[in-house]
Amino acid sequence: MIQLKNIERYYRSGLQKSWVLRDINLNLDQGEFLTIMGPSGSGKSTLLNIIGMLDQPNNGEYMFLDEPVHKFRESKLTDLHKHYIGFVFQAYHLIDELTVYENIETPLLYRGIKSKERKSLVADVLDRFNIVAKKDLFPSQLSGGQQQLVGVARAVIGKPKLLLADEPTGNLHTSQGEIIMDLFKELHKDGMTIIQVTHNEKNAQYGTRILQIEDGFVRKDTPT
């Protein structure tokens, strides 16, 4: 599903290069659950952003579903975001002016899904995530755990082939974090490919592989 070959990312400061990622090679099959770990500043989030096509590498090749991402135009990247990739962020990124229902519905609007089907899909997700009673509330009226549940619901409502999660439980209490990780486990059982960045050793074990990054290099790639 994903092939990264000699991926490098750096920033220029005058004549100097500040390296973030160096010589990253990765093959990920559909249906895997990959955990990316490493110290702060090791390049984890940058790697996730490159896989999610939010950032571009300076060098290397990226194949997604056998297509060359490194050669795509912006319109093609936007289309892939809409139809194939879901994002869960540590900071939730919910739209404050929209209700829970409207936040979850937003990706379906972008994809042009008709009203009747949207209502059915949102109803199913609200029920699955046990947040039907919260559907008319705004993000400011929710706890952190509830906001993150809504964020996950929004990310998966379009049934993406790939779910990317950057420290998805970083701002949550232990019990709230376990709810999120159990949801990921369910989604993975249903066949979704998941990549998470985490510092949490316990959460890392939910994955089928752990990729250890240090100083921009892959140091270890081991099954759990």
N, C-alpha and C positions, 0 to 999 in steps of 0.2 A: 504493500500500500504506500509506504513512504521509504524513499531511498535518498540519503544524504551522502554526497561524495566530496571529500576535501573541502568542507564548508569552513570559511574563515570570515570573521567580522572584526573590523578595527575602526578606530576613529583617528583622524589626523589632527595633530597639534603642531602647526608649523611643518617642519620636516620629519617630525617624529610620528610613529604609529603607536597608538595605545591599543593593544590587542585585547579582545573580549573572548573570541573563540578561535581556536587554531586546529586545523586538520581534523574536523569532525566527520566521522563516517558512521552511518547508522542505517540499518534495515529494520523496518517494522512491518509485520504482517497484519492484515485486517483481523480484528478481534483481540489483539493484545492489549494489555494494560501496563503501560510503562511509567515508572516513577523516575523522575530526575532529581538527584540530590547533590549537595555540595555546599561549601561555605558561602557566606554572603560575598557577592562580587565575583563569583566564579564563572558566571555566564549562563546560569540556568534559565533565567527569564528571557534573555536574548535568544537563546536556542528555541525556547517555546514560541517566541514571537516570530522567528524565522519559519518554523514549522507551520504556524498559523497564518503565514503570509502577511503579517503586520509589519515586518521588517525584512530588508533585503541583505543577503550576504555580499561581501566585497568580492569573494572568490568562491568557486565550487559549483556543484550541480545539485539540484533538488528535483526529484521525480515524485509526483503525487498521482496515484492511480495510473501509473505509466505515462504521465504527461510531464513535460519539462517546465516546472514552475519558474525557473530562472529565465525563461524566454517569454513569459506571459505578459500581455498588456494589462493595464489597470482594470479595464472592463472585465477581462477574464478572471482576474483575482477577485473582483467584487462578486461575480457570479458564483465562484467557488465558496466564498464566505456565506452567501445566502443559502446555498443548497447542500453544502457538505460539512461545514465546520461549526461547532458550537463552542462558545467561550464562557468560562466561569472565572471571575476575578476576585481577588481578596477584598477589594474595595466595593464589591457588589455592582456598582455602575447601573443602578436602577434609575429610571427617569422620575424625578421627584413629583412632577405635575400629573403623573398618570397613576391610576389605581393598580392594585395587584393584577387584576384581570387584564387591564390595558397593557401593562408591562409585558405580561406573558404573551399576549396576542401580537405584539409589535413585529417579531420576525415573520409571522404569517402574513401580515400586511405587506411587508417588503417583498414577499414572494408572490403576491397577487392571488392568494388563496381566497376563495369565495366565502361570503359571510356564514352560510350554513355549516360549511366544513370547519371554519375557524371556531365557531361556537362549540362544535362537537369536540374538537381537539383540545380547546382550552378547558372544557368541562372535564375531560378525561384526566388531564394533567393536574388540575386542581384537586381532583379526587385522589389520584395516585399519591400526591405529595401531602395529602391531608390538610389542605389550606383553603377549602371551600368557604369556610366562615370568614376568611380574610380578604375575599376577592374584591370588596368595595373599599378597602382601606388604602391609604397612601403609604409609601415607604417610611415616612417619618413616624407613622403610627405602629410600626413593627419593631420587634427586637432584632438584634444583629443576626441571630440564628434564623429567624423568619425571613429576613431580607435575603439571606444567602440561599434559603430554600427557593425563594421566588427567582433568584438569579439562576439557580440550577434548572428550575422548571422552564424558564425562558430559553436557556441554552439548548435544552433537549426537545422542546416541543416540535421542532421541525424534523425530528429523527435524523440528526446529522450522522454521517459516517464516522466522524472524528470529533471527540470532545476534548478540549484543552482546558486545564484547570491550574491556575497559578496561585499557590498557597490558599486553596479554597476554604481551609478551616482556620487560617491564621488569626482571625479576629474573634473566634468563637470559643465558648466554654467547651469543656471536654465532651459533655453529653450532646451538645449541639453539633460538634464536629463529628461525633460518631454517627449521628443521623445522616449527615451529608455523605460520609464515607460508605455507609450501608446502602445508600441510594446509588452511589457509583458502582458498588459491587453488583447490585441488581441490574443496572444498565449494562455492565460488562457481561453478565450472564446472558442478557438478551442479545448479545452480539456486537455491542458498541465498542469501538476502539477508543481507548482513553489514554491521555498523557497528562500526568500531574507533576507539578513542581512542589516539593514539600521539604521542610526541615524535620518533620515529625517521623521518627523511626517507626512508630506503630502504624501510622497512615501509609508509610512506604510499603508495608507488608501486604497491603490490599492489592498491589500490583503483581504482575507475573514476571516482571524484570525490573532491576534497579540499575540506572545509569549514574555513575558517580563522576561528577565534573570538578576539576580543580585547576585553577589558573587558566581556564579556557580550553583545557584538554580533557578528553575522556580518559579517566584513570581505570575504571572498572565497568564492566557490563555483565551483570550476573542475574540468573534466575532467582526468584524468591522461594 
